[in-house]
Amino acid sequence: MDSRLDQETAQWLRWDKNPLTLASVKQLIAAGNTEELQKCFSARMEFGTAGLRAAMGAGISHMNDLTIIQTTQGFCRYLEKQFSDLKQRGVVISFDARAHPASGGSSRRFARLAATTFISQGIPVYLFSDITPTPFVPYTVSHLKLCAGIMITASHNPKQDNGYKVYWDNGAQIISPHDKGISQAIEENLEPWPQAWDDSVLNGSLLLHDPSASINKDYFEDLKKYCFHRAVNKETKVKFVHTSVHGVGHSFVQSAFKAFDFVPPEAVPEQKDPDPEFPTVKYPNPEEGKGVLTLSFALADKIKAKIILANDPDADRLAVAEKQDSGKWKVFSGNELGALLGWWLFTSWKEKNQDHSALQNLYMLSSTVSSKILRAIALKEGFHFEETLTGFKWMGNRAKQLIDQGKNVLFAFEEAIGYMCCPFVLDKDGVSAAVITAELASFLATKNLSLSQQLKAIYVEYGYHITRASYFICHDQETIKQLFENLRNYDGKSNYPKTCGRFEISHIRDLTTGYDDNEPDKKAILPTSKSSQMITFSFANGGVATMRTSGTEPKIKYYLELCAPPGNSDPEQLKKELDELVSAVEEHFFQPQKYNLQPKGE
């Protein structure tokens, strides 16, 4: 064994007090299983802006009691440096229902150990006594004016994973440079503090508060302000099926429906209770569409329900499906639901605010890889639209800046089925999105309209926006770099391409290098990141194509959209044009044969 591995394992044997992970490391050493030891100890999990996410198990590469203690010690020291009033204000911690019996790890246990770390340093902790949706953490940070929040969840990842997600005192996810600062503080505080393992210090501690009852009450009170048609909801004949996909969402969505005076939705019985094994699905990710919704379709057909609402396991995202007249189910994409919710929140706002001067303070946000439909609505209706970098951390932080300037942020969304419908949570929230979608559907039903028909009406009024997203798999970082460098040097003279097949390029923005040929000084306005690749090409025909690397997977993703002006467009013709553009981008810009890329789904 190499000496660094020896050092890491020796330290582990000294510090780990969890009998299961300790025994498994001892066994690997006794068996001389260097390969497995390398997997557990080769590199510490990297703390990024999304916090941590990794499989549960032994060693510094995994989520376990010891790595949770180490991470929290570093985070605690970093917060002490940043906030002089940390001991007055404190932090909030919550967790989902994930568990990994083999290593004794679970979200609840990790949350208790994190709380122990803060309380041992005299810092107040608001620890939920039971599972909550992820959005309850940013809500609590803002609502109780705390310094930070921690959510123990791996969202919609496979069952063996867990994660540690961090919110700052502004109620949004952290952005750089906090991730670097926390990372460094973790490295400086690896040895467990004297009380680190003794979670009995929580029992009867005056610093420990359980916010469950008060937050449950206040969140749903705040949510009621977004109910615009109580009378319609009471009387509606529209039936809803809801699935929480073995996660935390069930009771919270039931409460949200009550808050809006709805009959509660029918829950898919096999999926309504939290179950860390996720027994009925291959991946607990409603973005995967039909596979996750099989049981929902069956229940909806049985009870003659027209609409399915599906949350991911930590209830921060929402998928929606609607039964079409043809008898087939349509699963809306994140962009389609973003169009519907954006239109609805604006329409509802307009009814309450006849004064047009208020439009100047009205904002909607979406990320660069999401549909530009909100831009089209904003242009026509006279409010502001801004795009941010990919991820809700950017939208949450930007929304907070705008709110602090006295602006009204109505809505933000991203194509990965994340929606912020109520700015009292500065992150995506699948609970509020579910009940607001239900009200939209019930209101449309009084006009004899379905969600699909209303979506079409939005496209006719504001211009068709049709999107396509996919990816290629590539495990070699060098190849990925080469592919993007070749796009920056397409003619061998350091120029970007001027065409893609038969399609003429009108504008290029490169957020890796900070180049934007739409700006007078050719410098991009959005923040740039050298560490990730992202180029956006705009085409003369109204098409937009973004190619980017994934922060978490070996993928090169692409997002294409064709935006037509308002008026009478032929959607079939547009789809055909988009198909041709997709093929051209794959053939000329990705060149899968040359770079040996695997297409999605093989």
SVG drawing of the C-alpha trace seen along z (x, -y; Angstrom):
<svg xmlns="http://www.w3.org/2000/svg" viewBox="-69 -54 74 65">
<polyline fill="none" stroke="black" stroke-width="0.4" points="0.0,0.0 1.3,-3.5 2.2,-5.7 -0.6,-8.2 -3.2,-5.4 -1.5,-4.0 -1.7,-7.4 -5.4,-8.0 -6.5,-4.5 -4.5,-4.8 -6.2,-8.1 -9.5,-6.6 -9.0,-3.7 -8.1,-6.3 -11.1,-8.6 -14.1,-6.5 -16.4,-5.5 -19.2,-4.0 -18.8,-0.2 -20.0,0.7 -17.8,-1.6 -14.9,-0.9 -15.3,2.9 -15.5,2.7 -12.2,0.7 -10.5,3.1 -11.7,6.1 -10.4,4.5 -7.0,3.9 -6.9,7.4 -7.8,8.8 -5.2,6.6 -7.9,5.3 -6.0,2.3 -8.5,1.8 -11.5,1.3 -9.4,-0.8 -8.4,-3.1 -12.1,-3.6 -12.8,-4.6 -9.7,-6.7 -8.3,-7.9 -9.8,-11.4 -11.9,-13.3 -15.4,-14.3 -15.1,-17.7 -17.2,-20.4 -18.7,-22.5 -21.5,-25.1 -24.0,-22.2 -22.3,-21.0 -21.5,-17.3 -23.0,-14.4 -21.7,-10.8 -22.5,-7.2 -22.9,-6.3 -20.2,-4.0 -16.8,-4.0 -13.8,-6.3 -13.2,-9.9 -14.7,-9.4 -18.1,-8.6 -20.9,-10.0 -20.6,-8.6 -20.6,-9.7 -17.0,-10.7 -17.1,-12.7 -20.3,-14.4 -18.5,-15.4 -15.5,-16.7 -17.6,-18.6 -19.7,-20.2 -16.6,-21.2 -15.2,-23.0 -18.5,-24.7 -18.9,-25.7 -15.4,-27.4 -16.1,-29.1 -19.4,-30.5 -17.7,-31.7 -15.3,-33.7 -18.1,-35.2 -20.8,-36.0 -19.9,-37.7 -23.5,-37.0 -23.6,-33.3 -24.2,-32.4 -27.2,-34.7 -28.8,-33.6 -27.8,-30.0 -28.5,-27.6 -31.2,-25.2 -30.8,-21.5 -33.2,-19.2 -33.1,-15.8 -34.9,-13.4 -35.6,-9.7 -32.5,-8.2 -30.8,-5.4 -28.0,-2.8 -28.2,0.0 -24.9,1.6 -22.9,-1.4 -25.3,-2.6 -25.7,-5.9 -29.0,-7.8 -30.0,-11.3 -31.6,-11.6 -28.4,-10.3 -26.2,-12.7 -28.5,-15.6 -28.1,-14.8 -24.3,-14.6 -24.2,-17.9 -26.4,-19.5 -24.1,-18.0 -21.1,-19.8 -22.7,-23.2 -24.2,-22.8 -20.8,-21.7 -19.6,-25.1 -22.5,-27.0 -24.3,-27.7 -28.1,-27.5 -29.5,-24.8 -33.1,-24.6 -33.2,-20.8 -36.4,-19.5 -37.7,-16.5 -38.9,-14.7 -38.3,-14.7 -39.1,-17.8 -39.0,-18.9 -35.7,-20.6 -37.3,-24.1 -38.2,-24.1 -34.5,-24.8 -34.1,-28.0 -37.6,-29.0 -36.5,-28.7 -33.2,-30.5 -35.1,-33.5 -38.1,-33.3 -36.1,-33.1 -33.2,-35.2 -30.6,-32.5 -26.9,-32.5 -27.1,-29.3 -29.0,-26.1 -28.1,-22.5 -30.3,-19.9 -29.2,-16.3 -30.5,-14.8 -29.4,-13.4 -32.6,-14.6 -33.4,-12.2 -30.0,-10.3 -29.9,-6.5 -30.7,-5.0 -27.1,-4.5 -26.3,-8.2 -26.6,-11.0 -25.8,-14.7 -25.1,-17.8 -26.6,-20.9 -25.8,-24.4 -27.7,-27.7 -26.3,-31.1 -28.0,-33.7 -29.7,-35.3 -31.8,-32.1 -30.2,-31.0 -27.7,-28.2 -24.1,-29.2 -22.1,-30.5 -18.3,-30.9 -16.1,-31.8 -17.9,-30.3 -17.4,-26.7 -13.6,-27.2 -13.6,-28.8 -15.6,-25.9 -13.5,-23.4 -10.3,-24.8 -11.9,-25.0 -12.9,-21.3 -9.2,-20.3 -8.1,-22.4 -10.6,-20.6 -10.4,-16.9 -9.8,-15.6 -13.2,-15.1 -13.7,-17.5 -14.0,-16.0 -17.9,-15.9 -18.2,-15.1 -19.6,-11.6 -21.8,-12.3 -25.2,-13.2 -26.7,-12.8 -25.6,-16.5 -28.7,-17.2 -31.0,-15.8 -32.4,-18.7 -29.9,-21.2 -31.2,-24.8 -29.6,-25.6 -31.6,-23.0 -35.0,-24.1 -37.5,-22.1 -39.0,-24.4 -41.3,-21.8 -44.7,-23.0 -44.1,-26.7 -42.6,-26.4 -45.3,-24.0 -47.9,-26.6 -46.1,-29.7 -45.1,-28.1 -48.7,-27.2 -50.0,-30.6 -47.5,-32.3 -48.5,-29.9 -52.2,-31.0 -51.2,-34.4 -50.7,-32.6 -54.2,-31.2 -56.2,-33.3 -59.4,-31.3 -60.5,-29.7 -64.1,-29.4 -63.1,-27.6 -60.9,-25.2 -63.7,-24.3 -66.1,-23.4 -63.7,-21.9 -64.4,-18.5 -60.8,-18.1 -59.2,-15.1 -55.5,-14.9 -53.2,-12.0 -50.0,-12.7 -46.9,-10.7 -44.0,-11.5 -41.9,-8.6 -41.1,-7.1 -39.8,-10.5 -40.9,-13.2 -43.6,-15.0 -46.8,-13.3 -48.1,-15.0 -46.8,-18.4 -48.6,-18.3 -51.8,-17.2 -51.4,-20.2 -50.8,-22.5 -54.1,-21.3 -55.9,-22.0 -54.4,-25.5 -56.0,-26.1 -59.3,-24.6 -58.9,-21.7 -60.0,-18.1 -56.6,-16.4 -55.1,-14.6 -55.3,-10.8 -51.8,-9.5 -50.3,-6.5 -50.4,-4.1 -47.3,-2.1 -45.2,-5.3 -46.7,-7.6 -44.7,-6.5 -40.9,-7.3 -38.8,-4.3 -35.1,-4.5 -35.1,-1.5 -37.3,-3.2 -38.7,0.3 -41.0,-0.6 -38.6,-2.6 -35.3,-2.1 -34.2,-5.7 -36.3,-7.9 -36.2,-10.8 -39.5,-12.1 -37.4,-13.8 -37.0,-10.3 -40.7,-10.6 -42.8,-7.6 -41.0,-4.9 -41.3,-6.7 -45.0,-7.5 -46.2,-4.0 -48.1,-3.5 -49.5,-7.0 -50.9,-6.4 -52.6,-3.2 -54.2,-4.9 -55.3,-7.9 -56.9,-5.7 -58.7,-3.7 -60.2,-6.8 -60.6,-8.8 -58.2,-11.5 -56.9,-13.8 -53.8,-15.2 -50.8,-13.7 -48.4,-15.6 -45.1,-13.9 -42.5,-15.2 -38.9,-14.0 -37.9,-12.4 -36.9,-15.7 -40.0,-17.5 -38.1,-20.4 -39.0,-19.5 -42.3,-18.7 -43.3,-16.7 -46.8,-17.0 -48.7,-14.8 -52.2,-15.3 -54.5,-12.8 -55.1,-13.9 -58.4,-13.5 -56.6,-10.8 -56.4,-8.7 -52.6,-9.1 -50.7,-10.8 -48.6,-13.9 -45.7,-14.4 -44.9,-18.2 -41.2,-19.1 -39.7,-21.5 -39.8,-24.2 -43.5,-23.7 -44.5,-23.8 -42.3,-26.9 -44.3,-28.5 -47.6,-27.6 -46.7,-28.7 -45.0,-31.9 -48.1,-32.8 -50.4,-31.9 -48.5,-33.9 -48.3,-36.9 -52.0,-36.7 -53.0,-36.4 -50.7,-39.3 -52.2,-41.5 -55.7,-40.8 -54.8,-42.1 -52.6,-45.1 -54.4,-47.3 -51.7,-49.9 -49.2,-49.6 -46.4,-51.5 -45.9,-48.5 -44.7,-46.5 -41.4,-48.3 -40.6,-46.5 -41.7,-43.1 -39.1,-40.4 -39.0,-36.8 -35.8,-34.7 -34.7,-31.5 -31.3,-29.9 -29.4,-30.1 -30.2,-26.5 -33.9,-26.9 -36.6,-28.1 -36.7,-31.8 -40.5,-31.7 -40.5,-34.1 -38.4,-36.5 -41.1,-36.6 -43.9,-37.1 -41.9,-39.8 -41.3,-41.7 -44.9,-41.7 -46.3,-42.4 -43.7,-45.0 -42.1,-43.4 -38.4,-42.4 -36.8,-39.1 -33.3,-38.1 -31.3,-35.0 -28.8,-33.6 -26.2,-30.8 -27.4,-27.2 -28.7,-26.2 -31.0,-27.6 -28.1,-28.9 -27.8,-31.7 -31.5,-32.4 -31.9,-32.4 -29.0,-34.8 -30.1,-37.1 -33.7,-37.1 -32.6,-38.2 -30.5,-41.0 -33.6,-42.2 -35.9,-41.9 -33.4,-43.9 -33.6,-46.6 -37.4,-46.8 -38.2,-44.7 -41.0,-42.1 -39.7,-38.7 -42.8,-36.8 -41.3,-33.5 -38.1,-31.7 -37.6,-28.3 -35.2,-25.9 -35.7,-23.1 -34.7,-20.4 -38.3,-20.7 -37.4,-23.2 -39.8,-26.1 -39.8,-29.0 -43.4,-30.3 -43.3,-32.0 -40.3,-34.2 -40.5,-33.4 -38.4,-30.4 -35.4,-31.4 -34.9,-28.0 -37.0,-25.5 -40.0,-24.3 -42.1,-21.3 -44.8,-21.7 -45.9,-25.2 -45.5,-24.4 -47.8,-21.3 -50.7,-23.2 -50.3,-26.3 -50.4,-23.9 -53.6,-22.3 -55.2,-25.8 -54.2,-26.7 -55.7,-23.4 -59.0,-23.9 -59.3,-27.5 -58.7,-26.4 -61.4,-23.7 -64.0,-26.4 -63.2,-27.7 -63.3,-24.2 -59.5,-24.3 -56.8,-21.7 -53.2,-22.5 -52.1,-21.4 -54.7,-23.7 -53.5,-26.6 -49.9,-25.9 -50.8,-26.1 -52.6,-29.4 -49.5,-30.8 -47.4,-29.8 -49.8,-31.3 -49.9,-34.6 -46.2,-34.9 -44.5,-32.8 -43.8,-29.1 -40.8,-28.0 -39.9,-24.4 -37.0,-22.7 -34.8,-19.6 -32.2,-18.6 -29.9,-15.6 -26.3,-14.6 -23.4,-12.5 -21.3,-10.5 -17.6,-11.0 -15.4,-9.7 -12.2,-11.5 -11.8,-15.1 -9.0,-15.7 -11.3,-14.8 -14.0,-17.1 -11.5,-19.9 -10.3,-19.2 -13.8,-19.3 -14.6,-22.7 -11.1,-24.1 -11.8,-23.1 -15.0,-25.0 -13.1,-28.1 -10.6,-27.5 -12.9,-26.2 -11.1,-27.5 -7.6,-27.0 -7.3,-30.8 -8.8,-31.2 -12.3,-31.9 -15.6,-30.4 -17.7,-28.8 -19.9,-31.1 -22.3,-28.3 -23.4,-24.9 -24.3,-22.9 -26.8,-25.0 -27.6,-27.2 -26.1,-30.6 -24.8,-31.7 -25.7,-35.2 -24.2,-35.5 -21.9,-33.5 -21.4,-33.7 -18.7,-31.6 -19.0,-31.6 -15.8,-29.6 -13.7,-32.4 -16.0,-35.3 -16.5,-36.2 -19.8,-37.6 -20.0,-39.2 -23.3,-40.8 -21.6,-43.2 -19.8,-46.3 -16.6,-45.3 -17.1,-41.6 -17.2,-40.7 -20.0,-38.6 -22.1,-40.1 -22.8,-36.8 -20.1,-35.5 -17.7,-33.1 -16.1,-29.9 -12.8,-28.6 -13.5,-25.2 -16.5,-24.3 -17.2,-24.5 -20.2,-26.4 -20.8,-27.9 -24.1,-29.3 -24.7,-29.8 -27.6,-31.8 -28.8,-31.2 -30.4,-33.5 -33.5,-31.3 -34.3,-32.0 -32.6,-28.9 -30.4,-28.8 -28.0,-26.0 -26.0,-25.7 -23.3,-23.0 -22.0,-22.5 -20.2,-20.1 -22.0,-18.6 -20.6,-19.3 -21.7,-16.0 -21.7,-13.4 -19.4,-12.4 -21.7,-14.1 -21.6,-16.9 -25.1,-18.2 -26.9,-20.2 -30.0,-22.3 -31.6,-23.6 -34.6,-25.9 -36.4,-27.4 -38.1,-30.6 -40.7,-31.8 -42.2,-35.3 -45.9,-35.6 -48.6,-34.9 -49.6,-32.0 -46.7,-29.5 -46.9,-26.0 -45.6,-23.9 -45.0,-20.8 -42.8,-22.8 -40.9,-24.3 -40.4,-20.8 -38.9,-19.7 -36.6,-22.7 -35.5,-22.0 -34.8,-18.3 -32.6,-19.4 -30.8,-21.9 -30.2,-19.2 -28.7,-16.9 -26.5,-19.6 -25.2,-20.4 -24.5,-16.7 -22.8,-16.2 -20.7,-19.3 -20.1,-20.5 -20.1,-17.2 -18.6,-14.9 -19.3,-11.8 -17.3,-9.5 -14.2,-11.6 -14.3,-12.0 -15.7,-8.6 -18.8,-9.9 -21.6,-7.6 -25.1,-8.9 -27.7,-9.0 -29.4,-5.7 -27.0,-3.2"/>
</svg>
